Amino acid sequence: MIALNDIQEARQRIGSLVRRTPQTSSDTLSKRLGTQVQLKLELFQKTGSFKVRGAFNKLLAIGPGACGEGVVAVSGGNHAQAVAYVAQQLRLKATIIMPADTPANYVNGTKSYGAEVVFAPNAATAFEKVAEYERWGCVSVHPFDDPLVIAGQGTVGLEIMDDAPDLTDLVISIGGGGFMSGVATAVKTLKPDVRIWGVETQGADAMSQALQAGKPVLLPAITSIARTLGAPSVSERTLRIAQQYLESVTVVPDREAVAAIVFLLERAKVLTEPAAACTLAAADQIKGRLGSKVVLVLCGGNIAVADLCSFRSIFK
């Protein structure tokens, strides 16, 4: 488990290397949800998501000199680009193992930061291949089940509390649970009465299934369009933190996540990915339970224009 001081140390460690992302009020969403609403715009982070925070904290904490033959990571999305970017900044070799069906925009973005991309048939096989690279002397940067990664992601929570000390409710999306774990630890330690509402999409609902089963559940496949929520399972660590801090996990259909993307683009003028827009879709479902000051975390904006167009044609 991690503590507030771990997250505060992470902020000191990575502060000069990441962006302090804006948090802005939205009159339109406040009227829609019947309460004061702010958007944490983490989609403006370097590489388009929060993931660089955890990657920087991990590699700086252990020291780039400890990375022997470089770094290795598994991701078909935002973690891939983040690790590639961080490795480039720290002058380390990076190998990213991606599922074969990874969208081209993520592959191209990862390669643009100088990483070598290796494909695997699926996410489970990709994680199995990591052990080979570790034996060759590479350091693995796990996308969510690592205390240093979680602490880095938790720096978002410190920024949220700095900007909204009167916060009552936080709505945050969940993939493997590392982002939620760090942010929830920061927020609940600083202000225990804040309610934290988790969000997943149908077909990428590993946390809600784990909470129901009382243990991590391996999903047979990821069928949601929200690929960056597509962890095959959560970990024991992130499950325990969810059990400790979350009010609930709302699972929304892809159709509602797409509708939220369009609304946020047209009214808030930000283009999010489904894994971020789903927080608005969930807030619509739970709005009768929300308090006086709500923050929706828009965790990423890595969506290809072609994908956005295809989503509209599928779900209109």
N, C-alpha and C positions, 0 to 999 in steps of 0.2 A: 504494500500500500504506500501511497505518497502523502506528504503533508504540505501545509501551506508554505513552510519555509523552503521546501524543494522547488516550489513554483516561483517563489520570490527570488531564489538563487538563479533559476533559469532565466528570469527576466533580466537580471544583472548580466548574465553570461551572453545572452543573444540580442540584447536591446539595440546595439548599434548595427545589427546585421539584418533585422527584420523591420517591417513597417508597423508603425503604430496606427492601426486602421481606424477609420472614422465610425462614429455611432451617431445616427441622425434620427430626429423625430419625424413621424409621418402623420400628418393630419388625415390623409385619406384612409390609412389603415386604422387610425384611432377611431374614426367614425365607423368603419366596417366592423371592428371588434368591440366597440363600446367601452374603450379604456384608452389610457395613454400608451402609445406604441412607439418604440424605437427600433431601428434596424442596426445591428452590428454588421458592418460591411466588410467582413473578412475576405470576401471575394476580391478585394483590392490588394490583398497580400501578394508578395512576390511569388511567382509561378501560379497565381490565381486561387490559392487556398491556404488554409492554416497550416498545412503540412510542413512547411519549411521550419516552423518554430520547433517542432519536435526533433527534426533531423539535425538542425544546428545544435540543439542542446545535447543530444546524444553524442555527436562527434566531437564537440568542443569539450564536453565533460571528460571523455576518455582520453582526449588528446589525439590530434591527427597523426602523430608519430606512432600511435599504437595500432594504426590501420594497415600495417604490413603490406599486403597485396591489394589494398583498396577496400571498397565497401560493396556490399551486395544487398539488394532489396527485392521483394516481391510486390508487384502492383500492376494493375491495369488502369491506373487512374492518377489521382493527384499526388499520391505518395511517390510514384515513379519520378515525376517531374521535380518534386521537391528534393529527393535524395540526389538526383542528377545535378541539380543546381547547386546544392550545398557542397557536394563533392568537387564541383568545378571551382567554387569559391575557395575551398580549402586545398586545392591542387591535389586531389585524390582521384584515383581511377574508380569509376563506378560501373557496376554491372547490374542491370535491372532485368529480372525475369518476369515476363508478361504472359498472361493467358493468350492463346492464339487468336481469340476473337476480340482483342483489345482494339477500340476504335483508332483510326489512323491519326486523329488529332493528338491523342495521348502519345502514340508511338513517335510521331514527328517532333512533338514538343520535348520529349525525353531525349531523343537523339540530338536535338539542337543544343542541349547543355553538355554535350560531349560524352554521354554515357553509351556503353555497349548494351544493346538490347538482345536478350535471348528469349526465345518463345518456348512455352510449354503448352501441352494440350489443354490444361485447365488450371485453376488456382491451386487446387490441392497438390497437383504434380509440381507446380512452381515452388510451393513451399518445401516440398521434398528435395528439390534440387539445391536449395540453399545450403544444406549440409555439405555438399561437395565443395562449394566455394569456401566455406568456413575451414574445411580441412586444408585448403590451399593457402590459407592465411588471410582471408578476407573477413572483415567485420560486418556482421549482419545488422541492418537497421530495420527492426520489425515495425510494421505499419501501426500497430496499436498496443501490443502486449509487452511494453518495456517501460519501466518507471521513469527513465530519463526522457523518453519520447512523450509520455503522458504529462510530465512536468512542463515540458516545453509547450505543449498544446494548452496547458492550463493557464498560460500567460494571457490568453484571450479573456479568461474569467477575471483576472486582475483589472484589465482595461475596462471591461463592462462595469465593474463595481466602481471604478474611478469616475466613470461618466454617468452612472445611474445609482448613486448611493441609496436612493429610495426605492430601488427595485423590489417588486413583489413576486414576479413570475418570469421565468426564462424558458424559452422554447428552443430546443436544440436537436439536431438530427444525430442518428447513431448508425455507424457502420460496424466496425469491430468493437467500438466502445471507448477507444483511447481518448478521443477528443472530448466526449461527454465526461469521461472520468476526470480529466484534468480540470476542465472548466467547472464541473460540479464541486470538486474538492475545494477549489479557490472560492467559489461563490458561497457555498454552504458554511465554510469555515469563517469567512468574514461576516456573513449575515445568515444565521441558521434558519430564519423563518422564510427565506426565499423559497418558492416552490419551483422545482425544475421538472419540465415536461419533456420526455423523450419522444422522438418521431422516427418512424421507419416507413418504407413503402412496401406494399404487397409484393412478395417475391424476393425481398431482401430484408426479411424480418427476423434475423438471427437472435436479436436481444429479446424480443417479445416471446419467442418460442423458448428461449433459455429461462426467462423469468417464470413462464408457465411450468416448465419441467423441473426447475430448481437446479439445473446444471446446463453447461453448454450443449447445444444441439447442432449437429452438422447438417447444413442444408444440402439437399441432393443436387440443387442447381440454383443459380441466381437468375430469376426471370424478369425482374424489374428493369425498367429503363434507367433507373438511378444506379448506374454501375459503380459509382464511387461509394455507395453504401453496401457494395456486394461482398462483404466478408463472408467466407463459408461458415464461420462460427465466431462467436465471441469467445473471450478467454475466461478462466476462473476469476482472474483479477478484475476484469471489467464488469463481469456479472456481479461480483460482490459489491462493487462501488454503485452499480445501478440499484441493487437491492437496498443499499444504505441511503441513497440520496434522491432517487427519482419518485415523483408522485405516480407516474404511470408512463406507459409507452403507447402512443397512438399510431396505428398503422393505417396509412392512407393509400388509396389506389393511385396508380400512375396517372390516370386521367385528371385527378384533382391536383397532382403535382404540376402537370403541364399547364392547367388553367392558372395556377399560381405563378408560374414562369411568365405567362403572357400578361397577367395583371401587374406584376412587379415591373416588367419592362415598360408597359404602357403608362403606368401611374407613378412608379417610384424612379423610373429611368435607369434601372439596373438590370443587367442580363445575368441571371443565375442559372446554375445547373439544377436538375431535378432534386438532387440530394440536399440542396439549400432551400429551394422553393417549397419543399414539402413542409417546412415549418409553418408557413402561412396556411397551407391546407389543413394542418393539424390544429392550428389556432382557431380556425373557423369552427372546428368540431367541438372544441373545449371552451369557447369564448364565454359561456355562461359561468365558468368556474374561475376565470381569471380575475386578478386583483387590479389595483389602481395604476401600476406601472409595469409594462410588459416589454421585454426585449426578445425579438426574433433574431436568431443568429443565422446570417446568410454566409455559410461556411466556404462556398466556392463558386466560381463562375466559369469553369472550363467546360464549355459546351460548343460544339461545332455548329456553324450556321446550317449546314446540311442536316444535322440531327434535329435542330430546332424545327426546320421546315417539315421533316418527316414526322415529328411528334404531332404537329398541328394537323397534318393530313390523316394521321391514324386516329386521333382522339377528338377531332371536331365533331 
